[in-house]
Amino acid sequence: MEYDKVDDVLVIRFSQAEITDPACVRKVFEQSVVEKKEKKLVVDLSAIESLDSTGIGLLVSGHVLACIEQAKLVVAGAKDRIRELLKMTNLDTLLTLCPTVAEAVKAF
């Protein structure tokens, strides 16, 4: 995974393999939000071709953890197929979705 900092926003880019690894994703969210006290996170899904129930659950877990820690998580760059999946599961009403990282950074 890759990290980038845009102003005060932490951008996290997962690979396809990483997004489906619960231990990896949880560790990233816990380190970022709990340990490092990041308050603004963007999860960049532009490299992700598909998302299964594990990946969806991990995004929701990240969102919940961010809320508990008074932080905000925004999802950026999701391909149409993933956006439709999030819409079908009504997660588009829970998660903030932006087409690009630049727009996600502005969403704060």
Buried (B, 14 or more C-beta within 10 A) or exposed (E): BEEEEBEEBBBBBBEEEBBBBEEBBBEBBBEBBBEEEBBBBBBBBEBBEEBEEEBBEBBBBBBEBBEEBEBBBBBBBBBEEBBEBBEEEEBBEBBBBBEEBEBBBEBB
